[in-house]
């Protein structure tokens, strides 16, 4: 069955970015001049997923406003003849069919995915987490949806990380023999552990924020008890799916991603993402790169604020 629906969980409070997220959703933080959430929606659309459901919560009205019409702003720009800015304003409105549902009680990523059940129905779907931005030149999601359509079950994105960082992620256990028979950078997963201790991690392959899930995940999530942090973990549900027969929607494969990824969930990585993407822009890159070259010695020699 072809995949055409995407679910984007966006109910988190963004406490790592306080006070900026006190009154504004973290998903609306600009990466240069485009909100992070728009990059994610554009990625889904580029993979052919134009039916997008955002799972939101209280204080997230700005997300709906961003993908809605702003008649007054458009009329003002049109009157000025500013077609360039008018096109930018309208681009997010015409991007996809965006729907919204509230998570209500925030009980973890697994719970957020389950909230999407009524919208998704009985078909495979993608889940995209807003903290991970994948460069459009690296079509990870397209690769994942094509794999799911071939082999069934569910597919997760994996990233090789330093061993001392595995406790920050969910980590995958592999069936090495089955993986050797698959195409390059595709592996068969037999289990997953959410944020394991370094000494207990089954591998250094971390699960990052892209999933293509069989609808069997909904029934599994209904039976999944709260896990680490008292939340319903999607990783725990995937662990169950990995041990289920393919004809029941089971089986989990992984795609090892070796492309460009920008993490906007961490303050330092967010700044790096903004600088890198700005440097690659035709309108900003030349001057910014020159400024960085001229300023690098001064910036690296400057004492930390407050020292």
C-alpha positions in Angstrom: 0.0 0.0 0.0 1.4 3.4 -1.0 2.0 5.8 1.9 0.6 9.3 1.7 0.1 10.4 5.3 2.5 11.9 7.8 2.2 12.5 11.5 4.3 15.3 13.2 4.2 15.2 17.0 4.4 18.9 18.2 3.0 19.0 21.7 6.3 19.3 23.6 6.9 22.4 25.8 10.4 23.1 24.6 11.8 23.7 28.0 15.4 23.5 26.8 14.8 26.8 24.9 13.3 28.8 27.7 12.6 31.7 27.9 12.2 31.9 24.1 9.5 29.1 24.3 7.6 30.6 27.2 5.0 32.1 24.8 6.0 30.7 21.4 6.1 27.0 20.3 9.6 25.7 19.9 8.6 24.4 16.5 8.3 28.0 15.4 11.9 28.9 16.2 13.4 30.2 13.0 16.1 28.4 11.2 17.4 31.5 9.4 14.0 32.9 8.3 11.9 29.7 8.1 10.3 28.1 11.1 11.7 24.7 11.9 8.3 23.0 11.5 8.1 24.2 7.9 11.3 22.4 7.0 9.7 19.2 8.4 6.5 19.6 6.5 8.4 20.3 3.3 10.4 17.1 3.8 7.1 15.1 4.1 5.7 16.7 0.9 8.9 16.1 -1.0 8.5 12.4 -0.2 4.9 12.4 -1.6 3.2 12.8 1.8 0.8 15.7 1.4 -1.7 14.7 4.1 -0.1 16.0 7.3 -1.4 15.6 10.8 0.2 17.7 13.6 -0.4 16.4 17.1 -0.3 19.6 19.2 -1.2 20.8 22.6 -2.0 24.0 24.6 -0.1 27.0 23.5 0.5 25.8 19.9 -1.9 28.0 18.1 0.9 29.7 16.2 1.5 26.4 14.3 -2.0 26.6 12.8 -1.7 30.3 12.1 1.5 29.7 10.2 0.0 27.2 7.8 -3.2 29.3 7.5 -4.0 32.3 5.3 -3.1 35.8 6.6 -5.5 37.8 4.5 -4.5 41.2 5.9 -0.8 40.6 5.4 -1.3 39.2 1.9 -3.4 42.2 0.9 -0.8 44.6 2.2 2.0 43.0 0.3 -0.1 42.7 -2.8 -0.9 46.5 -2.6 2.8 47.3 -2.3 3.6 45.0 -5.3 6.0 43.0 -3.1 5.6 39.7 -5.0 8.7 38.1 -3.5 7.4 38.4 0.1 3.9 37.6 -0.9 5.1 34.3 -2.5 7.0 33.4 0.8 3.8 34.1 2.9 1.6 32.0 0.6 4.1 29.1 0.2 3.4 27.6 3.6 -0.4 27.9 3.1 -0.3 26.0 -0.2 2.3 23.5 1.0 0.1 20.5 2.1 -3.2 19.5 3.6 -2.4 20.1 7.2 -4.7 18.8 10.0 -4.5 19.2 13.7 -5.4 17.2 16.8 -4.5 17.9 20.4 -2.7 15.3 22.5 -4.4 16.5 25.6 -2.5 14.7 28.3 1.2 14.6 27.3 2.2 11.0 28.0 5.1 10.5 25.7 5.9 9.9 22.0 4.0 6.6 21.9 0.9 8.3 23.2 1.2 11.1 20.7 1.4 8.6 17.8 -1.6 6.8 19.1 -3.6 10.0 19.1 -3.3 9.9 15.3 -5.1 6.6 15.0 -8.5 8.0 13.9 -6.9 10.2 11.2 -4.4 7.6 9.8 -6.8 4.6 9.7 -5.6 1.2 8.5 -2.7 2.2 6.4 1.1 2.7 6.8 2.2 6.2 7.7 5.3 8.3 8.4 6.2 10.0 11.7 8.6 13.0 11.6 10.0 14.5 14.8 10.5 18.3 14.5 13.9 18.4 16.3 15.6 16.5 13.4 15.9 18.4 10.1 17.1 16.3 7.2 18.7 18.1 4.3 16.5 18.0 1.2 19.5 16.8 -0.8 19.4 13.6 1.2 15.9 11.9 0.6 15.9 9.8 3.7 12.1 9.6 4.0 11.7 8.6 0.3 14.1 5.7 0.9 12.2 4.6 4.0 8.8 4.7 2.4 10.0 2.7 -0.6 11.6 0.1 1.7 8.4 -0.2 3.7 6.3 -0.7 0.6 8.7 -3.5 -0.5 9.2 -5.4 2.8 6.2 -4.4 4.9 6.3 -4.0 8.7 7.9 -0.8 10.0 11.1 1.1 9.2 13.1 3.4 11.4 16.0 5.8 10.7 19.3 5.0 12.3 22.4 7.0 12.8 25.9 5.9 13.9 26.8 7.8 17.0 29.9 7.8 19.3 29.6 5.0 21.9 29.6 7.5 24.8 26.4 9.2 23.4 24.2 6.1 23.1 22.5 6.9 26.4 20.9 9.9 24.7 19.0 7.8 22.1 17.0 4.6 21.6 19.5 2.0 20.3 18.9 -0.9 17.9 19.8 -4.6 18.3 20.5 -6.2 14.9 20.0 -9.6 13.3 23.5 -9.6 11.6 22.9 -12.6 9.4 19.6 -11.2 8.0 21.1 -7.8 7.6 24.0 -9.1 5.5 21.5 -10.4 3.0 19.9 -6.9 2.6 20.9 -4.0 0.5 23.6 -1.5 1.7 22.7 0.5 4.7 19.5 -1.5 5.4 19.4 -3.7 8.5 17.0 -6.1 10.2 16.2 -5.0 13.8 15.3 -7.5 16.5 15.0 -5.2 19.4 15.4 -1.7 20.8 16.4 -0.1 24.1 15.4 3.4 25.1 18.4 5.5 26.3 20.5 2.5 27.6 23.6 2.9 29.8 26.7 2.9 27.7 27.8 -0.5 28.9 24.4 -2.0 28.1 23.8 -0.6 24.6 23.4 -3.3 22.0 25.0 -1.2 19.3 26.0 2.4 18.4 23.1 2.7 16.0 20.7 5.3 17.4 17.1 5.8 16.3 16.6 9.3 15.0 13.3 11.1 14.4 12.0 9.4 11.2 9.7 6.4 11.2 7.5 4.7 8.7 5.0 2.6 10.7 2.6 -0.2 10.0 -0.9 0.5 11.4 -0.5 -2.5 13.7 1.5 -0.1 15.9 -1.8 1.4 17.2 -3.0 -1.9 18.8 0.5 -2.4 20.2 0.5 1.0 21.7 -2.8 0.4 23.4 -1.2 -2.6 25.2 2.1 -0.8 26.0 2.5 0.2 29.6 4.4 3.4 30.6 8.1 2.9 30.3 11.1 5.1 31.0 10.1 8.4 32.5 6.5 7.2 33.1 5.7 7.8 29.5 4.4 5.5 26.7 7.5 5.0 24.6 7.3 4.4 20.9 10.5 2.4 21.2 8.8 -0.1 23.5 6.1 -0.6 20.9 8.6 -1.1 18.1 10.3 -3.7 20.3 7.0 -5.6 20.3 6.5 -5.2 16.6 10.0 -6.5 15.9 9.0 -9.8 17.3 5.6 -10.1 15.6 5.0 -12.0 12.3 5.1 -10.0 9.1 1.5 -11.1 8.2 0.4 -9.4 11.5 2.2 -6.1 10.7 5.3 -7.1 12.5 9.0 -6.8 11.5 11.2 -3.8 11.8 14.0 -2.7 9.5 16.4 0.2 9.8 17.9 2.6 7.2 21.4 3.8 8.3 21.5 7.5 7.4 24.8 8.9 6.3 23.6 12.3 5.0 23.2 15.8 6.4 21.1 16.1 9.6 20.5 19.2 11.7 19.5 18.9 15.3 17.4 21.8 16.5 16.5 20.3 19.8 19.8 21.3 21.4 20.8 25.0 21.8 24.3 24.6 20.4 23.3 22.3 17.6 20.5 24.7 16.8 23.0 27.5 16.4 25.2 25.3 14.2 22.2 24.5 12.0 21.3 28.1 11.5 24.9 29.1 10.6 25.4 26.1 8.3 22.2 26.6 6.4 22.7 30.4 6.2 26.2 29.8 4.8 24.7 27.7 2.0 22.1 30.4 1.0 22.9 32.4 -2.1 21.5 35.6 -0.6 23.4 35.3 2.7 26.2 32.8 2.3 28.9 34.9 0.6 28.8 37.7 3.1 28.4 35.4 6.1 31.2 33.1 5.1 33.5 36.2 4.6 32.5 37.5 8.0 33.2 34.2 9.7 36.6 34.0 8.1 37.4 37.5 9.3 36.0 37.1 12.7 37.1 33.6 13.7 40.2 34.6 15.5 38.4 37.3 17.4 35.5 35.1 18.2 37.6 32.1 19.4 39.8 34.4 21.5 36.9 36.2 23.2 36.3 35.2 26.8 33.0 33.5 27.7 30.3 35.9 28.8 30.4 36.4 32.6 34.0 35.2 32.9 
